[in-house]
Amino acid sequence: MRHRCFNCSYVLSHSERMELTPKILQFTPPHFLCPNCQNKLGSTELSRFFCVIALVLTLFLSLIVSVIVISWFNFSESLMTVQIAIFVLINFKINQYIIWPYIIKLKKWETLQASLPKSRLVGYSLFLVLPLLIFIGLFWFGIK
């Protein structure tokens, strides 16, 4: 099972997995101390990336639902902003408490500096070339 300690096979509860989910304005990956073996557990980079993807997809879906509900009930424009804000807050809480704890996979915790690629070629291509290509592609789709 992916929600077990890699050292002693301790099964993490839902609240313990919640400690490993991404938080707002958190710049270092969260860690959790295993109650049995006292090892520091962290979430994998890929699972944190999937949490962000899940948030973006559910925000997009909630935006579509809110536009449909607003157009169906013919709310005024001042209520539209409040309703969309409420949909976004509810969506974020659903992601944070229900979806993200099941996406998180565990690994041995390491600092952000230790988890960066050791090769300059990989580092530059991952953090410079790939984002530039993504932005160029988005601009190209925006122009078309």
C-alpha positions in Angstrom: 0.0 0.0 0.0 1.3 3.5 -0.8 0.3 5.0 2.5 2.7 3.0 4.6 6.0 3.9 6.2 8.7 2.5 3.9 10.8 1.4 6.9 8.3 -0.2 9.4 5.1 -0.5 7.3 3.1 1.8 9.7 -0.2 2.7 8.0 -0.8 6.5 8.1 -4.2 7.7 9.0 -6.1 10.2 7.0 -5.1 13.1 9.3 -1.5 12.1 9.1 -1.6 12.0 5.3 -3.2 15.5 5.4 0.0 16.8 7.0 1.9 15.8 3.9 -0.5 17.5 1.4 0.6 20.8 -0.2 -0.3 24.0 1.8 -0.7 27.6 0.7 2.6 29.5 0.7 4.6 26.5 1.6 8.0 26.6 0.0 9.6 23.5 1.5 8.0 20.0 1.2 6.2 19.0 4.4 7.4 16.0 6.4 5.9 13.7 9.0 7.6 11.8 11.8 6.6 8.1 11.8 5.4 7.2 15.3 7.0 3.7 15.2 10.5 4.2 13.7 10.9 8.0 14.0 11.9 8.3 10.3 10.9 11.5 8.5 8.4 10.7 5.7 7.7 13.1 2.8 5.5 13.1 -0.3 7.0 12.5 -3.7 7.4 15.3 -6.2 5.1 13.5 -8.7 2.3 13.1 -6.2 2.5 16.8 -5.3 2.4 17.6 -9.0 -0.7 15.4 -9.4 -2.3 17.4 -6.5 -1.8 20.6 -8.4 -3.2 19.0 -11.6 -6.2 17.8 -9.6 -6.8 21.3 -8.2 -6.6 22.9 -11.6 -9.0 20.3 -13.2 -11.5 20.6 -10.3 -11.3 24.4 -10.4 -12.0 24.3 -14.1 -15.0 22.0 -13.6 -16.3 24.1 -10.7 -16.0 27.2 -12.9 -18.1 25.5 -15.6 -20.7 24.4 -13.0 -20.8 27.9 -11.5 -21.4 29.5 -14.9 -24.1 27.0 -15.7 -25.8 27.6 -12.3 -25.5 31.4 -12.7 -27.0 31.3 -16.2 -29.7 28.9 -15.1 -30.9 31.0 -12.1 -30.2 34.4 -13.8 -28.2 35.9 -10.8 -27.1 39.5 -10.9 -23.4 40.3 -11.6 -22.6 41.2 -8.0 -23.9 37.8 -6.9 -21.9 36.0 -9.6 -18.6 37.1 -8.1 -19.6 35.9 -4.7 -20.9 32.6 -6.0 -17.8 31.9 -8.0 -15.6 32.7 -4.9 -17.7 30.3 -2.8 -17.4 27.6 -5.4 -13.6 28.1 -5.5 -13.3 27.9 -1.7 -15.5 24.8 -1.5 -13.5 23.2 -4.3 -10.2 24.0 -2.5 -11.4 22.5 0.7 -12.7 19.3 -1.0 -9.3 18.9 -2.7 -7.4 19.5 0.5 -9.4 17.2 2.7 -10.7 14.5 0.4 -8.8 14.2 -2.8 -5.2 15.1 -2.0 -4.6 12.7 0.9 -5.4 9.8 -1.4 -3.0 11.1 -4.1 0.0 11.5 -1.8 2.6 8.8 -2.1 5.4 8.5 0.5 9.1 8.5 0.3 12.0 9.3 2.7 11.9 13.0 3.4 14.7 15.2 1.9 15.2 18.9 1.6 14.4 20.7 -1.6 18.0 21.3 -2.3 18.8 17.6 -1.9 16.0 16.7 -4.3 17.2 19.0 -7.1 18.9 17.3 -10.1 22.6 17.0 -9.9 23.3 17.4 -13.6 23.3 20.9 -15.0 21.9 19.7 -18.3 18.9 18.1 -16.6 18.5 21.1 -14.3 18.5 23.7 -17.1 16.3 21.7 -19.3 13.8 20.9 -16.5 13.6 24.4 -15.0 14.5 26.7 -17.9 13.9 25.1 -21.3 10.7 23.2 -20.5 8.9 26.2 -18.8 9.9 28.4 -21.7 8.6 25.9 -24.3 5.3 25.7 -22.3 4.9 29.5 -22.3 5.7 29.8 -26.0 3.1 27.1 -26.7 0.5 28.8 -24.6 1.2 32.2 -26.3 1.0 30.4 -29.7 -2.4 28.9 -28.7 -3.5 32.3 -27.4 -2.7 34.0 -30.7 -4.5 31.4 -32.8 
